[in-house]
């Protein structure tokens, strides 16, 4: 099993950080690179002409590696919402069809379609959060519902952010493909931890940021666009997205035709000398460990915690229906917010999400963290 990687992070022994589904800490290596990058920006005359381009391609390659994509199919973007807006500009959702979303899914894969629905004449259908925690069955039932209008698109997260509910994207992709529907995957809570192979699943879009499970900075994200959608007009009009618009040309607008790959969809002002390298470093570390080994390690920790808290009468969804790296605890007759605050007072950091306590360890956590959480929770519940 992958051992704890705590020594690669600046995490004091008395800190029990179990909230990577919100923000992960930056590895020491990434912090060092950030400090060097700030100094580089302080002396921009030392930057060579090819520096920014090398950073772009390093990050693009690192993101592609996580989902088995061609780097040419990856766009550099600032956020998941930017990626969804890009997809929405490329797609035409026919009138009278449905767009499938998840109840209480995060805002990015939902609000773009709600904003467009009335004007464009399609319906947004929300799959209700299932009482049995079986998101996959609920999504498949919605897609295949007899007598319903055709599905044009499913825009869903692969792991529900609130409770770690797992959606079998392979099953969903197969059903959508049989119906001729499109598939947009928000992989925020799964990229790097759960396997995702775009060559096998063949989704239309996959989007993920780096600031959670990929150990990177805020404001850096990546958009996979299937080649069949790469002929459209990007969200922003940039010189980098055109074949030959260069400041060192004798004629600035030499060739306004778009570049032929997903690079045309890169964000404007993509030359982030500081955070682009930081994003690449985190993704490279995750790829070297491998999703299977990361998931195995975190599952050991979440299982250890789940076993330790069962005596407290905690409601925990069935393991096979949940992601291995997020554990959601439902506590009856307990002020969950006060409990989360009390845990923080003991340097234990978890999150309150939709009335439940969400626990999300990463590779820097160890058995001592898991046992400390259980011990302090036991004491708090007895008070």
Buried (B, 14 or more C-beta within 10 A) or exposed (E): EBEBBBEBBEBEEEEBBBBBBBEBBBBEBBBEBBEEBEEBEEEEEEEEEEBBEEBBBBBBBBBBBBBEBBBBBBBBBBBBBBBBBBBBEBBEBEEEBBBBBBBBBBEBBBBBBEEBBEEBEBBBBBBEBBEEBBBBBBBBEBBEEEEEBEBBBBBBBBBBBBBBBBBBBBEBBBBBBEEEBBBBBBBBBBBBBBBBEBEEBEBBBBBBBBBBBBBBBBBBBBBBBBEEBBEBEBBBEBEBBBEBBBEEEEEEEEEEEBBEBBBBBBBBEBEBBBBBBBBBBBBBBBBEBEBEBBBEBBBBBBBBBBEBBEEBEBEBBEBEBBBBBBBBBBBEEBEBEEBBEBBEEBBBBBBBBBEBBBBBBBBBBBEEBBBBBBEBBEEBBEE
